[in-house]
Amino acid sequence: MDELKKQIKDSFYNPMLYFLPLLFFIVMDDFYGLNMAWKISFPVALCLIFYVYWFYNRLFLWHLLLSVGYILIGLIVSLIPEKPESKEIFQYSDEALFILFILILIIRKSSLEKFATKALSYEMPMSNNVNELFRLINNLIAIVSLYLIVIALEAFGVFSFSREQVQNLHYAYLSAFLLLGVFETIRVYIIRYRLLHEDWLPIINDEGKVTGSSQYFHELPPKKHIHPVVRLHFIDNGILYLQQRKADDFDEASLWDAPVSRHVRLGESIYQSLKYKIQKLYNIEPLKFLFLTNYKYENSTEFQYVYLFVLCKTDGLKPDMNKIQATKWWTQNQIEDNLTASIFTERFRIEYELLKRAGLLEQESCDCECVLKNLINNRISGDVTRVD
């Protein structure tokens, strides 16, 4: 759960923090001059660097990249001479440079996305952060552009503002930034709260590495992705303990299947997901279960990267019948007699052959984990990927 919280927190970082030092610099320069702008904005920038390093370390390089705009704009504005005759002309140069910086980001969006993909951890999908960044950019450029347009119209005599009206315009400008900052902060926390109360699945590639995430759909999903799935079989003296899937299951209703089957959630490890499901359904905490193999499975709704496990110590099974429709011990003869009767899931039929090939359904073959692993390594072969 802690890993999931971190993943969600990093994936939905408040984009306002990228521009906070720069916005402090621009506003303070308009109100109190260049000297005060540096005194206020630089400590803010420094504190943010340490904040991101300690609390969002996977985003540190990304944050530094976007901080370059603050340094460049501040330095360029500082080099502009503050002569009385030029002060009015260059008073809003920081706003003009800010718009130029934003336009460069928009033009180079694809390059930024490539940088995020290559420079950051593959466990840190950046699509959400990039989308949030450019959504904020549109709002910032609208505020700054509107402010400059009003100032320009006043300079060319279209409007005539009193000193008090100019001051009020500055306050409205500042208020727009404050309201946007409050809105972004509230929005980010609402999104994080909702995501923590939803099921999210990792999207993986053909090698099993995480490349993104998607919401878990309990009905037909809109698009197929590869998701990791854990499955486990209980074996006792050559007989199998199976679970009947519920009648409202959308693709395998009332079919007999492995007793444990679960999509790995975002932020979970394979073993965490498996232990959670075993405890939830059967009220036991297994000390040892053995990884058999993995295989890829595709049906009409999704791709699955299945991690298959076996557990031979089956004492104390207490199935929660509020979560399970039915359970039953099946002998090999019973299974063989019904394999063509369409009462088993397709995945179970695949796994039944794997269990037979590994020798796990032979009497006394499931006594010792060490002996079992040697049996599997010696007997399993063919087109199935084995992970040691």
VEXDREN-2710 file (C-alpha; in Angstrom, 1 decimal):
% VEXDREN-2710
k/r/px/py/pz
1/MET/0.0/0.0/0.0
2/ASP/2.9/2.4/0.8
3/GLU/4.4/1.7/-2.6
4/LEU/1.0/2.4/-4.3
5/LYS/0.7/5.7/-2.4
6/LYS/4.2/6.7/-3.6
7/GLN/3.4/5.7/-7.2
8/ILE/0.2/7.8/-7.2
9/LYS/1.9/10.7/-5.4
10/ASP/4.8/10.8/-8.0
11/SER/2.5/10.3/-11.0
12/PHE/0.3/13.2/-9.9
13/TYR/2.8/15.8/-8.8
14/ASN/1.5/19.4/-8.3
15/PRO/2.6/21.1/-11.6
16/MET/2.4/24.5/-10.0
17/LEU/5.6/23.7/-8.0
18/TYR/7.6/23.6/-11.3
19/PHE/6.9/27.3/-11.8
20/LEU/6.6/28.6/-8.3
21/PRO/10.1/30.3/-8.0
22/LEU/9.6/31.9/-11.5
23/LEU/6.1/33.2/-10.6
24/PHE/7.5/34.6/-7.3
25/PHE/10.2/36.3/-9.2
26/ILE/7.8/37.9/-11.8
27/VAL/5.3/39.1/-9.3
28/MET/7.9/40.5/-6.8
29/ASP/9.7/42.2/-9.6
30/ASP/6.5/44.0/-10.6
31/PHE/5.6/45.0/-7.0
32/TYR/9.0/45.6/-5.3
33/GLY/11.7/45.5/-7.9
34/LEU/14.5/43.2/-9.0
35/ASN/16.4/43.0/-5.7
36/MET/13.4/41.9/-3.7
37/ALA/12.4/39.5/-6.5
38/TRP/15.7/37.6/-6.1
39/LYS/15.6/37.7/-2.3
40/ILE/12.1/36.1/-2.3
41/SER/12.3/33.7/-5.2
42/PHE/15.8/32.2/-4.7
43/PRO/15.1/30.7/-1.3
44/VAL/11.8/29.4/-2.6
45/ALA/13.7/27.7/-5.5
46/LEU/16.3/26.3/-3.1
47/CYS/13.7/24.9/-0.7
48/LEU/11.8/23.3/-3.6
49/ILE/15.0/21.5/-4.8
50/PHE/15.5/19.9/-1.3
51/TYR/11.8/19.2/-1.0
52/VAL/11.7/17.3/-4.4
53/TYR/15.0/15.5/-3.6
54/TRP/13.7/14.1/-0.3
55/PHE/10.0/13.5/-1.1
56/TYR/9.9/13.1/-4.9
57/ASN/13.4/11.8/-5.7
58/ARG/12.3/10.0/-8.8
59/LEU/11.2/13.4/-10.2
60/PHE/14.4/15.2/-9.3
61/LEU/16.0/15.4/-12.8
62/TRP/12.6/16.4/-14.3
63/HIS/12.2/19.2/-11.7
64/LEU/15.8/20.5/-12.4
65/LEU/15.1/20.6/-16.1
66/LEU/12.1/22.8/-15.7
67/SER/13.9/25.0/-13.1
68/VAL/16.3/26.1/-15.9
69/GLY/13.6/28.6/-17.1
70/TYR/13.7/30.4/-13.7
71/ILE/17.5/30.8/-13.7
72/LEU/17.7/31.9/-17.3
73/ILE/14.8/34.5/-17.1
74/GLY/16.2/35.8/-13.8
75/LEU/19.7/36.3/-15.2
76/ILE/18.5/37.9/-18.4
77/VAL/16.2/40.4/-16.6
78/SER/19.1/41.2/-14.2
79/LEU/21.4/42.1/-17.1
80/ILE/18.9/44.7/-18.5
81/PRO/20.0/48.2/-17.5
82/GLU/17.6/50.0/-15.1
83/LYS/18.0/53.5/-16.6
84/PRO/15.1/55.9/-16.0
85/GLU/14.4/56.2/-19.7
86/SER/14.4/52.5/-20.3
87/LYS/12.6/51.4/-17.2
88/GLU/9.1/51.6/-18.6
89/ILE/10.1/49.8/-21.7
90/PHE/11.6/46.8/-19.9
91/GLN/9.4/46.8/-16.9
92/TYR/7.5/43.7/-18.2
93/SER/10.5/41.9/-19.8
94/ASP/10.2/39.0/-17.4
95/GLU/6.6/38.4/-18.4
96/ALA/7.7/38.5/-22.1
97/LEU/10.5/36.1/-21.4
98/PHE/8.2/33.8/-19.5
99/ILE/5.8/33.5/-22.5
100/LEU/8.8/32.8/-24.7
101/PHE/9.9/30.0/-22.3
102/ILE/6.4/28.6/-22.3
103/LEU/6.3/28.6/-26.1
104/ILE/9.6/26.8/-26.2
105/LEU/8.2/24.1/-23.9
106/ILE/5.1/23.7/-26.1
107/ILE/7.2/23.4/-29.3
108/ARG/9.6/21.0/-27.7
109/LYS/6.9/18.8/-26.0
110/SER/7.9/15.7/-27.8
111/SER/11.6/16.1/-26.8
112/LEU/10.5/16.6/-23.2
113/GLU/8.5/13.4/-23.3
114/LYS/11.5/11.5/-24.7
115/PHE/13.7/12.9/-22.0
116/ALA/11.3/11.8/-19.3
117/THR/11.1/8.3/-20.8
118/LYS/14.9/7.8/-21.1
119/ALA/16.2/9.7/-18.0
120/LEU/13.7/8.6/-15.4
121/SER/13.1/5.2/-13.9
122/TYR/11.0/2.8/-16.0
123/GLU/8.9/2.3/-12.8
124/MET/7.9/6.0/-13.0
125/PRO/5.5/6.4/-15.9
126/MET/5.5/10.2/-16.8
127/SER/2.5/10.5/-19.1
128/ASN/0.3/11.9/-16.3
129/ASN/2.9/14.4/-15.2
130/VAL/3.6/15.6/-18.7
131/ASN/-0.2/16.0/-19.4
132/GLU/-0.7/17.9/-16.1
133/LEU/2.3/20.1/-16.9
134/PHE/1.0/21.2/-20.3
135/ARG/-2.6/21.6/-19.0
136/LEU/-1.2/24.1/-16.4
137/ILE/1.0/25.8/-19.1
138/ASN/-2.2/26.7/-21.0
139/ASN/-3.6/28.4/-17.9
140/LEU/-0.4/30.3/-17.1
141/ILE/0.1/31.6/-20.6
142/ALA/-3.6/32.8/-20.7
143/ILE/-3.1/34.8/-17.4
144/VAL/0.2/36.3/-18.4
145/SER/-0.9/37.1/-22.0
146/LEU/-4.1/38.8/-20.8
147/TYR/-2.1/40.9/-18.4
148/LEU/0.4/42.0/-21.0
149/ILE/-2.4/42.8/-23.5
150/VAL/-4.1/45.1/-21.0
151/ILE/-0.8/46.8/-20.2
152/ALA/0.0/47.2/-23.9
153/LEU/-3.4/48.7/-24.6
154/GLU/-2.9/51.2/-21.8
155/ALA/0.6/52.1/-23.1
156/PHE/-0.8/52.8/-26.6
157/GLY/-3.6/55.0/-25.2
158/VAL/-6.5/52.6/-25.8
159/PHE/-7.1/52.6/-22.0
160/SER/-6.3/55.3/-19.5
161/PHE/-5.6/54.0/-16.0
162/SER/-5.2/56.0/-12.8
163/ARG/-2.4/55.0/-10.4
164/GLU/-5.0/53.3/-8.2
165/GLN/-6.4/51.3/-11.2
166/VAL/-2.9/50.2/-12.2
167/GLN/-2.3/49.0/-8.6
168/ASN/-5.6/47.1/-8.7
169/LEU/-4.6/45.5/-11.9
170/HIS/-1.4/44.2/-10.2
171/TYR/-3.4/42.8/-7.4
172/ALA/-5.8/41.1/-9.8
173/TYR/-2.7/39.6/-11.6
174/LEU/-1.4/38.3/-8.3
175/SER/-4.8/37.0/-7.2
176/ALA/-5.1/35.0/-10.5
177/PHE/-1.8/33.2/-9.7
178/LEU/-2.9/32.5/-6.1
179/LEU/-6.3/31.2/-7.1
180/LEU/-4.6/29.0/-9.8
181/GLY/-2.2/27.6/-7.2
182/VAL/-4.9/26.8/-4.7
183/PHE/-7.0/25.2/-7.5
184/GLU/-4.1/23.0/-8.6
185/THR/-3.3/21.9/-5.1
186/ILE/-6.9/21.0/-4.3
187/ARG/-7.2/19.2/-7.7
188/VAL/-4.1/17.1/-7.2
189/TYR/-5.2/16.0/-3.7
190/ILE/-8.7/15.1/-5.0
191/ILE/-7.2/13.0/-7.8
192/ARG/-4.8/11.2/-5.4
193/TYR/-7.6/10.5/-3.0
194/ARG/-9.8/9.0/-5.7
195/LEU/-7.0/6.9/-7.1
196/LEU/-6.2/5.5/-3.7
197/HIS/-9.8/4.3/-3.5
198/GLU/-9.8/2.7/-7.0
199/ASP/-8.1/-0.4/-8.3
200/TRP/-5.2/0.3/-10.7
201/LEU/-3.2/-2.3/-12.6
202/PRO/0.4/-2.1/-13.9
203/ILE/0.8/-2.3/-17.6
204/ILE/3.8/-4.4/-18.5
205/ASN/5.7/-5.3/-21.7
206/ASP/6.6/-8.8/-23.1
207/GLU/9.5/-9.1/-20.6
208/GLY/7.3/-8.3/-17.6
209/LYS/8.6/-4.8/-16.9
210/VAL/6.2/-2.1/-15.9
211/THR/5.6/0.6/-18.6
212/GLY/2.4/2.3/-17.3
213/SER/-0.8/1.8/-15.5
214/SER/-4.5/1.6/-16.2
215/GLN/-7.7/1.5/-14.1
216/TYR/-9.0/-2.0/-13.3
217/PHE/-12.4/-2.6/-15.0
218/HIS/-14.6/-5.3/-13.4
219/GLU/-16.5/-5.4/-16.7
220/LEU/-15.3/-5.4/-20.3
221/PRO/-12.3/-2.9/-20.5
222/PRO/-12.1/-0.4/-23.4
223/LYS/-8.6/-1.5/-24.5
224/LYS/-6.4/-4.6/-24.0
225/HIS/-3.1/-4.3/-22.2
226/ILE/-0.7/-6.8/-20.7
227/HIS/-1.3/-7.1/-17.0
228/PRO/0.5/-9.4/-14.5
229/VAL/-1.7/-12.1/-12.8
230/VAL/-0.9/-14.4/-10.0
231/ARG/-2.4/-17.9/-9.8
232/LEU/-1.9/-20.7/-7.4
233/HIS/-2.9/-24.4/-7.1
234/PHE/-3.4/-26.4/-3.9
235/ILE/-2.1/-30.0/-4.3
236/ASP/-2.5/-32.8/-1.8
237/ASN/-1.5/-36.4/-2.8
238/GLY/-2.2/-35.8/-6.4
239/ILE/-5.6/-34.2/-6.1
240/LEU/-6.4/-30.6/-6.8
241/TYR/-8.5/-28.1/-4.9
242/LEU/-10.5/-26.0/-7.3
243/GLN/-12.8/-23.0/-7.0
244/GLN/-16.0/-22.4/-9.0
245/ARG/-16.1/-18.9/-10.3
246/LYS/-19.2/-16.8/-9.5
247/ALA/-22.2/-16.8/-11.7
248/ASP/-21.9/-13.1/-12.4
249/ASP/-18.3/-13.4/-13.6
250/PHE/-18.3/-11.6/-17.0
251/ASP/-16.2/-14.0/-19.0
252/GLU/-15.9/-17.3/-17.0
253/ALA/-19.2/-17.6/-15.1
254/SER/-19.6/-20.7/-13.0
255/LEU/-16.5/-22.4/-14.5
256/TRP/-14.1/-24.4/-12.3
257/ASP/-10.7/-22.7/-12.0
258/ALA/-7.6/-22.4/-9.8
259/PRO/-8.4/-21.6/-6.2
260/VAL/-6.4/-18.4/-6.3
261/SER/-6.3/-16.0/-9.2
262/ARG/-5.7/-12.3/-8.9
263/HIS/-4.6/-9.3/-11.0
264/VAL/-1.5/-7.7/-9.4
265/ARG/-2.4/-4.2/-8.3
266/LEU/-0.2/-1.2/-9.0
267/GLY/2.5/-0.9/-6.3
268/GLU/2.3/-4.6/-5.2
269/SER/4.9/-7.2/-5.7
270/ILE/4.0/-10.6/-7.0
271/TYR/4.4/-12.2/-3.6
272/GLN/2.4/-9.5/-1.8
273/SER/-0.5/-9.9/-4.2
274/LEU/-0.5/-13.7/-3.8
275/LYS/-0.3/-13.7/0.0
276/TYR/-3.1/-11.1/0.2
277/LYS/-5.4/-13.2/-2.0
278/ILE/-4.7/-16.5/-0.1
279/GLN/-5.4/-14.8/3.3
280/LYS/-8.5/-13.1/2.0
281/LEU/-10.1/-16.3/0.5
282/TYR/-8.8/-19.1/2.7
283/ASN/-7.8/-17.5/6.0
284/ILE/-4.4/-19.0/6.0
285/GLU/-0.9/-17.4/5.9
286/PRO/1.3/-19.7/3.8
287/LEU/4.9/-19.9/4.9
288/LYS/6.1/-21.4/1.6
289/PHE/4.7/-21.6/-1.9
290/LEU/6.7/-22.5/-4.9
291/PHE/6.9/-20.6/-8.2
292/LEU/6.3/-23.1/-11.0
293/THR/6.4/-21.1/-14.3
294/ASN/5.0/-18.1/-16.1
295/TYR/3.1/-18.0/-19.4
296/LYS/1.2/-15.5/-21.5
297/TYR/-2.5/-15.8/-22.0
298/GLU/-4.9/-13.8/-24.1
299/ASN/-8.7/-13.9/-24.2
300/SER/-11.3/-11.6/-25.7
301/THR/-10.8/-8.9/-23.1
302/GLU/-7.1/-8.7/-22.1
303/PHE/-3.5/-10.1/-22.2
304/GLN/-2.3/-11.7/-19.1
305/TYR/1.3/-12.4/-18.0
306/VAL/0.6/-15.2/-15.5
307/TYR/2.8/-16.2/-12.6
308/LEU/1.9/-19.7/-11.6
309/PHE/2.5/-21.1/-8.1
310/VAL/1.8/-24.3/-6.2
311/LEU/1.2/-24.9/-2.5
312/CYS/1.4/-28.4/-1.0
313/LYS/0.8/-27.7/2.6
314/THR/-3.0/-27.4/2.6
315/ASP/-3.8/-27.9/6.3
316/GLY/-6.3/-25.4/7.8
317/LEU/-8.0/-24.2/4.6
318/LYS/-11.1/-22.2/5.6
319/PRO/-12.7/-20.8/2.5
320/ASP/-14.7/-17.6/2.9
321/MET/-18.0/-18.6/1.3
322/ASN/-19.1/-15.0/1.1
323/LYS/-16.4/-14.5/-1.5
324/ILE/-16.4/-17.9/-3.1
325/GLN/-19.2/-19.7/-4.9
326/ALA/-18.0/-23.3/-4.3
327/THR/-14.9/-25.3/-3.7
328/LYS/-14.1/-29.0/-4.3
329/TRP/-11.2/-31.5/-4.3
330/TRP/-10.8/-33.1/-7.7
331/THR/-9.0/-36.3/-8.5
332/GLN/-7.1/-36.6/-11.8
333/ASN/-9.7/-39.1/-13.1
334/GLN/-12.6/-36.7/-12.4
335/ILE/-10.7/-33.9/-14.2
336/GLU/-9.8/-36.1/-17.2
337/ASP/-13.4/-37.3/-17.5
338/ASN/-14.7/-33.7/-17.7
339/LEU/-11.9/-31.9/-19.6
340/THR/-14.1/-31.8/-22.7
341/ALA/-17.3/-30.9/-20.9
342/SER/-16.7/-27.1/-20.9
343/ILE/-16.8/-26.8/-17.1
344/PHE/-13.2/-25.7/-16.6
345/THR/-11.6/-22.4/-17.5
346/GLU/-9.2/-22.3/-20.4
347/ARG/-6.4/-21.2/-18.1
348/PHE/-7.0/-24.2/-15.8
349/ARG/-6.7/-26.6/-18.8
350/ILE/-3.4/-25.0/-19.7
351/GLU/-2.2/-25.2/-16.1
352/TYR/-3.4/-28.8/-15.6
353/GLU/-1.1/-29.9/-18.4
354/LEU/1.8/-27.9/-16.8
355/LEU/1.2/-29.6/-13.5
356/LYS/1.2/-33.1/-15.1
357/ARG/4.4/-32.4/-17.1
358/ALA/6.1/-31.2/-13.9
359/GLY/5.2/-34.4/-12.1
360/LEU/3.3/-32.5/-9.4
361/LEU/0.3/-34.8/-9.6
362/GLU/2.2/-37.9/-8.8
363/GLN/1.9/-39.4/-5.3
364/GLU/4.5/-38.1/-2.8
365/SER/6.0/-35.6/-5.3
366/CYS/5.0/-32.6/-3.3
367/ASP/6.7/-33.4/0.0
368/CYS/9.7/-31.2/0.0
369/GLU/10.2/-27.9/-1.7
370/CYS/13.8/-28.7/-2.6
371/VAL/12.9/-32.1/-4.2
372/LEU/9.9/-30.4/-5.9
373/LYS/12.1/-27.7/-7.4
374/ASN/14.5/-30.3/-8.8
375/LEU/11.6/-32.3/-10.2
376/ILE/10.2/-29.2/-12.0
377/ASN/13.6/-28.1/-13.4
378/ASN/14.2/-31.6/-14.7
379/ARG/10.8/-32.3/-16.2
380/ILE/9.3/-29.0/-17.4
381/SER/10.4/-28.1/-20.9
382/GLY/9.0/-26.8/-24.2
383/ASP/7.6/-23.4/-25.0
384/VAL/6.9/-22.3/-21.4
385/THR/9.3/-19.7/-19.8
386/ARG/10.7/-20.9/-16.5
387/VAL/11.9/-18.4/-13.9
388/ASP/14.3/-19.7/-11.2
END
